[in-house]
């Protein structure tokens, strides 16, 4: 549903959220407070990213996370910042991080709220040492109320149940993009005043794009349907009459953000070279579902090559999925080809 509120460029994120509250008679202010806590965490991370080459924040910690990936120092810093702030916000029932194997509970001596949050503290962290754009992704749900706060059932949900989702992009500027089910809005951090200011109101992804984003080094491991879908964008048989432009950063937030603004499709298919990736690489709950919510609210689409991402009910906290996301016409074409409906 498109947001009917008039948004003025330069409005602070706090002003924006308060305006949205005024338009919703049932608003309690808790979501505004929760997003404010996330913003403080993002400011702290942005500060460290901007001076990463000057302090001991680059490189590896020596640990390996639940995904089997080497943990970078900035990864660990971001994870600890968000956990510390979220646990003490008084707004959460429990939380989950891509870096942690199990649900993270709010200590009994701290107040609890009615939200749960699932987040990837630093997406694209393999790019940190090369000074490539990275980001934070978050997904917010209401607690079910029928389960214990720390129960995994509180987290194994369909993406369509999300209350809000968003990401922070740490690049040439620091940007927040979020949706609460009433359109998609982008805010850019003005370092001179320390505020996120509305810079991209009511973002709508073009219905059809000119860019495709995929890691083609894995093409030997794709199945026939995946290869056919990607070859469509590389051929002159598409609506452009010429190949789409290839753009791939290797950071989901950076690739998605570009395509959200310019149009196009991001693809991370399943592949056969690694048993862990046979069902895709990206995490359903902390990566695919929040991005799918943003994409659909901006007029785009997201599937796993067979079904809508937001319709998938998670079976595991760190469940992986293929992802085809971006301009609606492009995603629908890729999905149709993978289903053998168009070739």
C-alpha positions in Angstrom: 0.0 0.0 0.0 1.4 3.4 -0.9 2.0 5.9 1.9 -0.5 8.7 1.8 1.5 10.9 4.1 3.2 13.9 2.5 7.0 13.6 3.0 9.2 16.6 2.8 12.8 16.2 1.7 15.2 17.0 4.6 12.8 15.8 7.3 14.6 14.0 10.1 13.9 10.4 10.7 12.4 11.3 14.1 10.1 13.9 12.6 9.1 11.4 9.9 8.3 8.7 12.5 6.3 11.1 14.7 4.3 12.2 11.6 3.5 8.5 10.8 2.4 8.0 14.4 0.0 10.9 14.1 -1.6 9.2 11.1 -2.1 6.0 13.0 -4.5 6.2 16.0 -3.3 2.9 17.5 0.4 3.8 17.5 2.1 3.5 20.9 5.4 5.0 20.1 7.2 1.7 20.7 8.2 1.2 17.1 9.6 4.7 16.9 11.7 4.0 20.0 12.9 0.6 18.5 14.0 2.2 15.2 15.7 4.9 17.2 17.8 2.3 19.0 18.7 0.7 15.7 19.7 4.1 14.4 22.1 4.7 17.3 23.7 1.3 16.7 24.1 2.1 13.0 25.7 5.5 13.8 28.3 3.7 16.0 29.0 1.2 13.3 29.2 3.9 10.6 31.7 5.8 12.8 33.9 2.7 13.0 33.6 1.9 9.3 34.7 5.4 8.5 37.9 5.1 10.5 38.5 1.4 10.0 41.9 1.8 8.4 43.1 4.0 11.3 42.2 1.7 14.2 42.5 -2.1 14.9 39.1 -2.9 13.5 40.2 -4.6 10.2 41.0 -8.3 9.8 39.8 -11.5 11.4 39.1 -12.3 15.0 40.1 -16.0 14.6 36.6 -17.2 15.3 34.2 -19.0 13.0 30.4 -18.2 13.0 27.5 -20.6 12.8 27.6 -20.3 9.0 31.1 -21.6 8.9 32.5 -18.2 7.9 35.5 -16.5 9.4 34.5 -13.7 11.7 35.9 -10.3 11.0 36.6 -7.8 13.8 34.1 -5.3 12.4 31.5 -8.1 12.1 32.0 -8.9 15.8 31.8 -5.2 16.8 28.6 -4.6 14.9 27.0 -7.8 16.4 27.9 -6.8 19.9 26.6 -3.2 19.4 23.2 -4.3 18.2 22.8 -7.0 20.8 23.7 -4.7 23.7 21.4 -1.9 22.5 18.5 -4.2 21.6 18.6 -6.2 24.9 18.4 -2.9 26.9 15.8 -1.2 24.8 12.9 -2.6 26.9 11.0 -3.2 23.6 12.1 -6.7 22.6 10.9 -10.1 23.7 14.0 -11.8 22.1 16.4 -11.4 19.2 18.3 -13.4 16.6 21.6 -12.5 14.8 23.1 -14.1 11.7 26.3 -14.5 13.7 24.7 -16.5 16.6 23.5 -20.1 16.4 20.6 -19.8 18.8 18.0 -17.2 19.8 19.4 -14.5 22.0 17.2 -13.8 25.1 16.7 -10.6 27.0 18.3 -11.1 30.5 15.7 -11.6 33.2 16.9 -8.4 35.0 16.0 -6.3 32.0 12.6 -5.1 30.8 11.0 -6.9 27.9 8.6 -5.8 25.1 6.4 -7.2 22.4 8.7 -7.2 19.4 11.3 -9.6 18.2 14.1 -8.6 15.8 16.2 -10.7 13.4 19.3 -9.0 11.9 22.5 -9.5 9.9 24.8 -7.1 11.7 27.3 -6.6 8.8 26.2 -7.9 5.4 29.1 -8.1 2.8 31.7 -8.3 5.5 34.2 -10.1 3.3 34.5 -6.7 1.5 35.4 -4.8 4.6 39.2 -4.8 4.1 38.8 -3.6 0.5 36.6 -0.6 1.6 33.6 -1.8 -0.4 30.1 -0.8 0.7 28.6 -3.1 3.4 25.4 -2.9 5.4 23.1 -4.0 8.3 19.8 -5.8 7.5 16.9 -6.0 10.1 13.5 -7.7 10.2 10.9 -6.9 12.9 8.0 -9.0 14.0 5.4 -8.8 16.8 6.0 -11.5 19.4 3.4 -14.3 19.0 2.4 -14.1 22.6 1.6 -17.8 22.6 5.2 -18.9 23.0 8.0 -18.2 25.5 10.0 -15.2 24.5 13.1 -17.3 23.7 11.1 -20.0 21.9 12.3 -20.6 18.3 8.6 -20.7 17.2 8.6 -16.9 17.8 11.1 -16.6 14.9 10.1 -19.3 12.4 7.6 -17.1 10.6 6.5 -16.1 7.2 8.0 -12.9 5.8 4.5 -11.6 5.2 4.1 -11.4 9.0 6.8 -8.7 9.3 5.9 -5.5 11.0 8.9 -3.7 9.5 12.2 -4.3 7.7 15.1 -2.3 6.5 18.8 -1.9 6.1 21.6 0.5 6.7 24.2 1.0 3.9 27.6 2.1 4.9 29.1 3.5 1.7 30.1 6.9 0.4 27.3 8.0 2.7 25.4 6.1 5.3 21.8 5.5 4.3 18.8 3.9 6.1 16.0 2.4 3.9 13.0 1.0 5.7 9.4 0.0 5.3 6.7 -0.5 7.9 4.1 -1.7 5.3 3.3 1.8 4.1 5.8 2.4 1.4 9.6 2.6 1.3 11.6 5.6 2.5 15.3 6.4 2.4 17.2 8.6 4.8 20.9 9.8 4.5 23.0 10.5 7.5 24.2 14.1 7.6 27.5 13.8 9.6 27.5 17.6 10.2 24.4 17.4 12.4 24.4 13.6 13.2 20.9 13.2 11.8 19.3 10.9 9.2 17.5 13.2 6.8 14.8 12.1 4.4 16.5 11.9 1.0 14.5 9.2 -0.9 10.7 9.5 -0.1 8.3 6.9 -1.4 10.9 4.8 -3.3 9.4 2.9 -6.2 11.6 0.4 -8.1 11.2 0.7 -11.9 8.8 -2.0 -13.1 11.5 -3.3 -15.5 15.2 -2.7 -15.4 18.4 -2.8 -17.4 20.8 -4.4 -14.8 21.3 -8.0 -13.7 23.4 -8.9 -10.7 24.7 -12.4 -10.1 28.0 -14.1 -9.3 28.8 -15.7 -12.6 31.8 -17.5 -11.3 29.4 -20.2 -10.1 27.8 -20.7 -13.5 29.3 -24.2 -13.9 27.3 -25.3 -10.8 23.9 -23.9 -11.9 21.1 -26.2 -13.1 19.7 -25.9 -16.6 16.7 -23.8 -15.6 18.9 -21.3 -13.6 21.3 -21.0 -16.6 18.4 -20.4 -19.0 17.0 -17.6 -16.7 20.3 -15.8 -16.4 21.0 -16.2 -20.1 17.8 -14.4 -20.9 19.2 -11.3 -19.3 22.5 -11.7 -21.1 20.8 -12.1 -24.5 19.1 -9.8 -27.0 15.8 -11.7 -26.6 14.6 -9.5 -23.7 12.6 -6.3 -23.8 15.7 -4.2 -24.4 16.7 -6.1 -27.5 20.2 -6.2 -26.1 22.0 -7.7 -23.0 21.3 -6.2 -19.6 24.3 -4.5 -18.0 26.1 -6.7 -15.5 26.7 -5.2 -12.1 27.8 -7.3 -9.1 29.4 -5.9 -5.9 29.1 -9.1 -3.7 27.3 -7.2 -0.9 23.6 -7.9 -0.9 22.7 -4.5 0.6 24.8 -2.6 -2.0 23.6 -4.6 -5.0 19.9 -4.5 -3.8 20.1 -0.7 -3.1 21.4 0.1 -6.6 18.7 -2.0 -8.3 16.0 -0.6 -6.0 16.8 2.9 -7.3 17.7 2.1 -10.9 15.7 -1.1 -11.6 17.0 -4.6 -12.4 17.3 -8.0 -10.9 19.6 -9.5 -8.2 20.0 -13.3 -8.3 21.6 -15.7 -5.9 20.7 -19.1 -7.1 21.3 -22.5 -5.5 24.4 -24.3 -6.8 25.9 -27.7 -6.6 29.6 -27.0 -5.8 29.1 -26.8 -2.0 26.5 -29.0 -0.1 25.8 -25.9 2.1 24.6 -24.0 -0.9 22.4 -26.7 -2.5 19.4 -24.8 -1.1 20.9 -21.3 -1.7 23.3 -19.2 0.3 21.3 -16.3 1.6 19.5 -16.6 5.0 15.8 -16.6 4.7 15.0 -14.8 7.9 17.7 -12.1 8.2 18.4 -11.4 4.5 15.9 -12.7 2.0 12.6 -12.0 3.9 13.4 -8.4 4.9 14.7 -7.5 1.4 11.6 -9.1 -0.1 9.3 -7.0 2.1 11.1 -3.8 1.0 11.0 -4.9 -2.7 7.3 -5.6 -2.6 6.5 -2.3 -0.8 8.5 -0.5 -3.5 6.5 -2.2 -6.3 9.0 -5.0 -7.0 9.0 -8.7 -6.4 11.0 -11.5 -4.8 10.9 -15.3 -5.3 13.1 -18.3 -4.7 12.7 -19.3 -8.3 9.5 -21.1 -7.6 7.4 -19.2 -5.0 7.1 -15.8 -3.4 9.7 -15.3 -0.6 7.2 -13.7 1.8 5.0 -16.9 1.6 7.8 -19.2 2.9 7.5 -20.3 6.5 10.9 -20.8 8.0 11.8 -24.2 9.3 15.1 -23.3 10.8 16.6 -20.1 12.3 19.4 -20.1 9.8 17.5 -21.6 6.8 19.0 -20.7 3.4 17.2 -19.9 0.2 17.8 -18.9 -3.4 16.8 -15.4 -4.1 15.6 -13.6 -7.3 14.6 -10.0 -6.3 14.1 -6.6 -8.0 11.9 -5.1 -10.7 8.6 -7.0 -10.9 8.7 -7.8 -14.6 12.3 -9.1 -14.4 11.6 -11.3 -11.4 8.5 -12.7 -12.9 10.3 -13.5 -16.1 13.2 -15.2 -14.3 10.7 -17.2 -12.2 8.7 -18.2 -15.3 11.8 -19.5 -17.1 12.9 -21.5 -14.1 9.5 -23.1 -13.9 9.6 -23.9 -17.6 6.8 -21.6 -18.5 8.9 -19.3 -20.7 12.1 -20.0 -22.5 
